[in-house]
Amino acid sequence: MHLLRKNRFVRNLRTTIALTLVGSLLVTSCKKYEEFQVNPNQSSTATPALLLTNICYSIFRSSSFLITEPAYAVRQLTYYERVNNYVGYAWREGSFGNYQTLSQVKAMDDLAATPDMKNYKGLAKLFRAILFSQLTDQFGDIPYSSALGASSGNVKPAYDTQEAVYKGILQELEEANSILSDANGAIGGDIIFDGKASQWQKLANALHLRLLIHLSKKESNTNLNIKSQFQAIVGNPTKYPLMSSAADNAQLVFNSSAANNAYPGFGNLSIASLVSLEKSFVKLLKDTKDVRLFAFGEPISGKEAGKFENYEGVDAGLTIGEQIVLAGSASKIKKRYYDDRINEPLIFLGYPEQEFLIAEAISRGWITSAGTASEHYENGIRASMKFYGIADATITDYLAGTAVKLTPDNALTNIALQKYIAMFLHSGLEPFYEQRRTGIPTLSVGPGTYNDKKVPKRWIYPQSEYDNNNDNVKTSTQAQFGTTNETINDEIWLLK
């Protein structure tokens, strides 16, 4: 990926300062001083390619947070050194940091001024959809249509409703699909798909499906027409290409040559000594004889690996003291997550998720002529298990299991559970948002859980909004929740 070289360019986006000639130097010299005015090892102008590298790294790596925090929130892992916000549901305000990345996206878009840079325009649409969707999923209503206007004097943007935000970003994904094309040339600065616009187009369409599924409670909304949008994408692969295998995964690959391009958990001592698999997550995997358990965690200390009876979890709903007592007889997280500098690629959105999305849409009766829900469901499971090197025969046996096989009665539940498993330490907070939407699986709470033993539904707006945009943020909270005293338990429009 040559990421070190690309990052050096990113850090030097500003134009180099020309050397100033002071005094009279040997007037008889014929030396061409202009040769020294530009450093040949630095970029003299900002380009879309230079900005793209940093944008990709920010989006695809920062989606992991500290890699384990989303897994704490959805009870795949537990942490028992102290009350972590994600373990104890003690979080308060969230971050508007995505707006900083959005400003870089805007700069990239503005610089893409020639026809041979058209693909950067498509990427800008895609990145806006990613970043704004993350913000609205976290908070509810957000500044959207009037955001990023500080340079023109709008430092206090109004808030758009979540419905309006979703309508806007779905349209932006439609536009991204129509722009992105290999015919427009390779994309410089691309560390995800090595310059292939067609791969980015597949991601745009898969993301479109993800966001439509987020809106499952709004399937009768005639302003959004969710079902017809889903059908249009899945029913026309020529116009809307989708991922066809795990080779199309949108993921960040790590290497050993760039100092700052290591797996996010690498070298983390807390992960090494204070993180175990969560009890209910282990039970789910053991009940279905899911050998991915052996890729996720270590056996109980002193026990033989690869035997289901030798794996156990710690209940995240217990107090920290109770968890510490039980940790010695539980499964720690797999060593490779903190010992292996490269480990595995970090998936932002992969083929397994796309297949589960389609399986759910079929099960809900949204689409036709796309095969069966079982076919897509099994595609997702098979791709997820092969990601961990599991043999085909083992996968086939797993798919034949009574608890795993898809039926009309268990379809939505099993699809949600398999997506939950496949997203282990991937996709940022997406598994949390999906559990929030479906209620599957039931998350463990108890005496060690803050927030009155309730799983939060959102984050509070940053204090900076109250300091700098007070009228607009209070108008928004009043409209959404009937009060200006917002909480993490308020129900956003998406969930109603």
C-alpha positions in Angstrom: 0.0 0.0 0.0 3.0 2.3 0.4 1.1 4.1 3.1 4.1 5.7 4.6 5.0 7.4 1.4 1.4 8.6 0.9 1.1 9.9 4.4 4.3 11.9 3.9 2.5 13.6 1.0 -0.6 14.2 3.1 1.4 15.9 5.8 2.9 18.3 3.3 -0.2 19.5 1.6 0.7 23.1 1.9 2.8 24.7 -0.8 6.5 25.0 -0.1 7.9 28.4 0.7 10.0 29.8 -2.1 13.5 30.8 -1.1 14.0 34.6 -0.8 17.2 35.9 -2.3 18.7 38.4 0.1 21.5 40.8 -1.0 23.6 40.8 -4.1 25.3 37.4 -4.7 28.0 37.1 -7.3 26.4 39.1 -10.1 28.4 37.3 -12.7 27.0 33.9 -11.7 24.7 32.2 -14.3 23.1 29.9 -11.6 19.3 29.5 -12.1 18.1 30.2 -8.6 14.5 29.1 -9.5 15.8 25.5 -9.4 16.0 25.9 -5.6 12.6 27.4 -5.1 10.7 24.2 -4.9 11.5 21.2 -2.8 11.3 18.2 -5.2 10.5 15.8 -2.3 7.3 17.7 -1.3 4.1 18.4 -3.1 3.8 22.0 -4.2 0.0 22.0 -4.5 -2.9 20.2 -2.9 -4.6 17.7 -5.1 -7.7 15.5 -4.8 -5.4 12.4 -4.6 -3.4 13.8 -1.7 -6.6 14.6 0.2 -8.2 11.2 -0.6 -5.5 9.2 1.1 -6.1 10.9 4.4 -9.8 10.8 4.1 -9.8 7.0 3.4 -7.5 6.4 6.4 -9.7 8.6 8.6 -13.0 6.9 7.6 -11.8 3.3 7.4 -9.7 3.3 10.5 -11.5 5.6 12.8 -14.7 3.6 12.3 -13.0 1.1 14.6 -12.8 3.7 17.5 -10.5 1.8 19.9 -11.5 -1.4 18.1 -13.1 -3.0 21.2 -15.5 -0.3 22.3 -18.3 -1.2 19.9 -17.9 -4.9 20.9 -18.3 -3.8 24.6 -21.5 -2.0 23.7 -23.0 -5.0 22.0 -21.8 -7.5 24.6 -19.3 -9.4 22.4 -16.5 -8.5 24.8 -16.2 -7.2 28.3 -13.5 -5.2 30.0 -12.9 -5.2 33.8 -10.1 -2.8 34.8 -12.6 0.0 35.4 -16.1 1.1 34.3 -15.6 1.8 30.6 -18.3 4.0 29.1 -19.2 1.3 26.6 -19.3 -1.6 29.1 -21.2 0.4 31.7 -23.4 2.4 29.3 -22.1 5.5 31.0 -21.5 7.6 27.9 -22.8 11.1 27.6 -22.0 13.5 24.8 -20.8 12.3 21.4 -18.4 13.8 18.9 -19.0 16.0 15.9 -15.5 15.1 14.6 -17.0 13.9 11.3 -17.5 17.5 10.3 -13.7 17.9 10.2 -13.4 15.0 7.8 -16.4 16.4 5.8 -14.5 19.7 5.4 -11.6 17.7 3.8 -14.2 15.9 1.6 -15.5 19.3 0.5 -11.9 20.5 -0.3 -11.3 17.3 -2.4 -14.6 17.9 -4.3 -13.7 21.6 -4.9 -10.2 20.6 -6.3 -11.7 18.0 -8.7 -12.3 20.7 -11.3 -11.3 18.9 -14.5 -13.1 16.1 -16.4 -10.4 13.5 -15.6 -11.1 14.1 -11.9 -14.8 13.2 -12.2 -14.5 10.1 -10.0 -13.5 12.3 -7.1 -16.8 14.0 -7.4 -18.5 10.6 -7.0 -16.3 9.8 -4.0 -17.3 13.0 -2.4 -21.0 12.0 -2.6 -20.2 8.6 -1.1 -18.1 10.0 1.7 -20.7 12.6 2.6 -23.3 9.8 2.8 -21.0 7.8 5.1 -20.1 10.6 7.4 -23.5 12.2 7.7 -25.2 8.8 8.2 -22.8 8.1 11.1 -23.7 11.5 12.7 -27.4 11.1 12.3 -27.4 7.5 13.6 -25.5 8.7 16.6 -27.5 11.8 17.5 -30.8 12.1 15.5 -31.3 15.5 13.8 -28.0 17.1 12.7 -26.8 20.1 10.6 -26.8 18.8 7.0 -28.1 21.1 4.3 -26.5 24.2 5.8 -23.5 22.4 7.3 -19.9 23.2 6.2 -20.8 26.9 5.5 -18.4 28.5 8.0 -16.2 29.9 5.2 -19.1 31.8 3.9 -20.2 33.1 7.3 -22.7 30.5 8.4 -21.1 29.4 11.7 -24.5 28.5 13.3 -26.1 26.0 11.0 -29.7 25.0 11.5 -30.5 21.3 12.2 -32.2 19.1 9.6 -34.7 16.4 10.6 -33.4 12.9 10.5 -35.9 12.1 7.8 -34.5 14.9 5.7 -30.9 13.8 6.3 -31.7 10.3 5.2 -33.5 11.4 2.1 -30.6 13.6 1.2 -27.8 11.0 1.7 -29.8 8.3 -0.1 -30.0 10.7 -3.1 -26.2 11.4 -2.8 -25.6 7.6 -3.0 -27.8 7.5 -6.1 -25.6 10.3 -7.6 -22.4 8.5 -6.5 -23.5 5.4 -8.4 -24.1 7.4 -11.5 -20.7 9.1 -11.4 -18.2 6.5 -10.4 -16.9 4.6 -13.4 -13.6 3.0 -14.5 -14.1 4.8 -17.7 -13.4 8.0 -15.9 -9.8 6.9 -15.1 -8.0 5.5 -12.2 -8.3 7.2 -8.8 -4.9 8.4 -7.4 -4.4 8.3 -3.6 -6.8 5.4 -3.2 -5.5 3.0 -0.4 -8.7 1.0 -0.3 -9.4 -0.2 -3.8 -6.2 0.7 -5.5 -7.8 3.3 -7.8 -10.7 1.1 -9.1 -13.8 3.3 -9.4 -16.0 0.2 -10.0 -15.2 -1.1 -6.6 -16.2 2.2 -5.0 -19.4 2.0 -6.9 -20.2 -1.4 -5.4 -19.6 0.0 -1.9 -21.9 3.0 -2.7 -24.7 0.6 -3.6 -24.1 -1.8 -0.7 -24.1 1.2 1.7 -27.4 2.3 0.1 -28.9 -1.1 1.0 -27.5 -0.7 4.6 -29.2 2.6 5.1 -32.4 1.4 3.6 -32.5 -1.4 6.1 -31.8 1.1 8.9 -35.2 2.6 7.8 -37.1 -0.7 8.3 -39.5 0.9 10.7 -40.3 3.5 8.0 -41.1 1.1 5.2 -44.6 2.7 4.6 -43.0 6.2 4.4 -44.0 7.6 0.9 -41.4 10.4 1.2 -38.6 7.8 1.1 -40.1 4.8 -0.8 -37.7 2.4 0.9 -38.9 -0.8 -0.7 -38.9 0.5 -4.3 -35.4 1.9 -3.8 -34.2 -1.5 -2.5 -35.8 -3.3 -5.4 -34.4 -0.9 -8.0 -30.8 -1.6 -6.7 -31.0 -5.4 -6.4 -33.1 -5.8 -9.5 -30.7 -4.0 -11.9 -27.1 -5.2 -11.4 -26.0 -3.6 -14.6 -26.9 -0.1 -13.4 -26.3 -0.9 -9.7 -23.4 -3.3 -9.4 -23.0 -5.0 -6.0 -20.3 -7.0 -4.3 -20.1 -10.5 -5.6 -17.7 -12.0 -3.1 -15.4 -11.2 -0.1 -12.9 -10.0 -2.7 -15.0 -6.8 -2.9 -15.0 -6.1 0.8 -14.5 -2.4 1.6 -11.6 -2.8 4.1 -8.4 -1.3 5.3 -5.4 -3.7 5.0 -2.5 -3.3 7.4 1.2 -3.9 6.7 4.5 -4.0 8.5 6.3 -1.4 6.5 4.5 1.8 7.6 5.0 2.8 11.2 1.4 4.1 11.7 -0.3 1.4 9.7 -0.8 -1.3 12.3 -3.9 -3.2 13.4 -5.7 -0.9 16.0 -5.4 -3.4 18.9 -1.7 -4.1 18.3 0.4 -3.7 21.4 -2.5 -2.7 23.6 -1.7 -4.0 27.1 -5.3 -3.5 28.4 -6.7 -5.7 25.6 -4.1 -8.3 26.3 -4.8 -8.6 30.0 -8.2 -7.2 30.8 -10.6 -8.2 28.0 -12.6 -11.4 27.8 -15.4 -12.7 25.6 -18.8 -11.9 27.0 -20.9 -14.7 28.5 -24.0 -14.4 26.3 -21.9 -14.1 23.1 -20.0 -17.3 24.0 -23.2 -19.1 24.7 -24.6 -18.1 21.3 -21.6 -19.5 19.6 -21.5 -22.7 21.7 -25.2 -23.4 21.3 -24.8 -23.4 17.5 -21.4 -25.1 17.4 -19.9 -22.1 15.7 -16.2 -22.6 15.3 -15.6 -18.9 14.8 -15.5 -19.0 18.6 -12.0 -20.4 18.3 -10.9 -17.5 16.1 -12.4 -14.9 18.5 -11.1 -16.1 21.9 -8.6 -18.2 23.8 -9.6 -21.3 25.7 -9.8 -21.0 29.5 -6.3 -20.9 30.9 -4.8 -24.4 31.0 -7.5 -25.9 28.7 -7.1 -27.4 25.2 -8.0 -25.1 22.3 -10.7 -26.0 19.8 -13.1 -27.7 22.2 -16.4 -25.9 22.9 -16.5 -27.0 26.5 -13.2 -25.2 27.2 -14.5 -21.7 26.4 -16.5 -19.4 28.7 -17.4 -15.8 28.9 -17.8 -13.1 31.6 -21.2 -11.5 32.2 -20.9 -7.8 31.3 -23.8 -6.9 33.5 -21.9 -7.8 36.7 -20.0 -5.4 38.8 -16.3 -4.8 38.0 -15.3 -6.7 41.1 -17.5 -9.7 40.2 -16.1 -9.7 36.7 -12.5 -9.8 37.9 -13.3 -12.8 40.1 -14.7 -14.7 37.1 -12.1 -13.6 34.6 -9.6 -16.3 35.6 -12.0 -19.0 34.4 -13.1 -17.3 31.2 -11.8 -16.9 27.7 -9.6 -13.9 27.0 -9.7 -12.3 23.6 -7.6 -14.1 20.9 -4.0 -13.1 21.2 -3.7 -12.2 17.5 -5.8 -9.1 18.2 -3.0 -7.5 20.2 0.1 -9.6 19.2 -0.2 -9.4 15.4 0.8 -6.1 13.9 -1.1 -6.9 10.7 -3.7 -9.4 12.0 -6.7 -9.2 9.6 -8.1 -6.4 7.4 -10.5 -4.0 9.2 -13.8 -4.3 7.3 -16.0 -1.2 7.0 -18.7 -2.9 5.0 -18.2 -6.4 3.5 -19.9 -8.9 1.3 -21.3 -10.9 4.2 -23.2 -7.9 5.5 -24.6 -7.1 2.0 -25.9 -10.6 1.7 -27.6 -10.4 5.1 -29.2 -7.1 4.1 -30.7 -8.7 0.9 -31.8 -11.8 2.9 -33.7 -9.5 5.3 -35.3 -7.5 2.5 -36.5 -10.7 0.9 -37.8 -12.0 4.3 -39.7 -8.7 4.8 -41.3 -9.0 1.3 -39.6 -5.9 0.0 -38.1 -7.4 -3.1 -38.7 -10.2 -5.6 -36.6 -11.9 -8.3 -33.4 -11.8 -6.2 -33.2 -15.5 -5.3 -34.3 -16.8 -1.9 -33.5 -15.4 1.6 -31.8 -18.7 2.4 -29.4 -18.4 -0.5 -28.2 -14.9 0.5 -28.2 -15.8 4.2 -26.0 -18.8 3.6 -23.7 -16.7 1.3 -23.2 -14.3 4.2 -22.4 -17.0 6.7 -20.1 -18.9 4.3 -18.1 -15.7 3.4 -17.8 -14.8 7.1 -16.5 -18.2 8.1 -14.1 -18.4 5.2 -12.7 -15.0 6.3 -11.4 -17.0 9.4 -10.0 -19.9 7.3 -12.7 -22.3 8.2 -13.0 -25.4 5.9 -15.9 -25.8 3.5 -17.0 -29.1 5.0 -17.2 -27.5 8.5 -19.2 -24.6 7.1 -21.6 -27.0 5.3 -22.2 -28.9 8.6 -22.8 -25.7 10.4 -25.4 -24.5 7.9 -27.2 -27.7 8.2 -27.7 -27.3 11.9 -31.3 -26.9 13.1 -30.6 -23.7 15.0 -28.8 -22.1 12.1 -31.0 -23.2 9.1 -33.3 -20.4 7.9 -37.1 -20.9 8.2 -40.0 -18.4 7.8 -40.5 -18.5 11.5 -36.9 -17.6 12.5 -35.7 -15.6 9.4 -35.4 -12.1 10.8 -34.0 -13.4 14.1 -31.4 -15.6 12.6 -30.4 -13.0 10.0 -29.8 -10.5 12.7 -27.8 -12.9 14.8 -25.6 -14.0 12.0 -24.9 -10.4 11.0 -24.1 -9.7 14.7 -21.5 -12.5 14.7 -20.0 -11.6 11.4 -19.4 -8.0 12.6 -17.1 -9.1 15.5 -14.5 -6.3 15.8 -15.6 -4.9 12.4 -17.9 -2.1 11.0 -17.5 0.3 13.9 -20.7 1.0 15.7 -22.9 -0.7 13.1 -23.5 -3.8 15.2 -24.8 -1.6 18.0 -27.1 0.3 15.7 -28.4 -3.0 14.3 -29.1 -4.4 17.8 -30.8 -1.1 18.7 -33.0 -1.4 15.6 -33.9 -5.1 16.0 -33.5 -5.8 19.7 -31.5 -8.9 18.7 -29.7 -10.3 20.6 -30.9 -9.3 24.0 -28.0 -7.5 25.7 -26.8 -8.3 29.2 -27.4 -5.6 31.8 -27.3 -5.8 35.6 -25.8 -4.2 38.7 -22.6 -3.2 36.9 -24.5 -1.4 34.2 -24.9 2.4 34.5 -27.9 4.3 33.0 -30.4 2.5 35.4 -29.7 -0.8 33.7 -30.9 0.5 30.3 -29.2 0.2 27.0 -28.9 3.8 25.6 -30.5 4.8 22.3 -28.3 7.7 21.3 -25.5 10.2 22.3 -26.0 13.7 23.7 -25.0 16.6 21.4 -21.4 17.9 22.1 -21.1 20.7 24.6 -19.5 22.8 21.8 -22.9 22.9 20.1 -24.4 24.4 23.2 -21.5 26.9 23.5 -21.6 28.0 19.8 -24.9 27.0 18.3 -27.2 27.0 21.3 -30.5 28.3 19.8 -30.4 25.7 16.9 -29.5 22.7 19.1 -32.2 23.5 21.6 -34.7 24.1 18.9 -33.8 20.6 17.6 -34.0 18.8 20.9 -37.4 20.4 21.7 -38.7 19.3 18.3 -37.4 15.8 18.6 -37.9 15.0 22.3 -40.3 17.6 23.6 -37.7 19.0 25.9 -34.4 20.9 25.8 -33.0 18.5 28.4 -31.9 15.7 26.1 -30.7 12.3 27.4 -29.0 9.2 26.0 -32.3 7.4 26.3 -34.4 9.6 24.0 -35.9 7.9 21.0 -34.8 9.2 17.7 -37.1 9.3 14.6 -35.4 6.3 13.1 -36.6 4.1 15.9 -40.2 5.2 16.2 
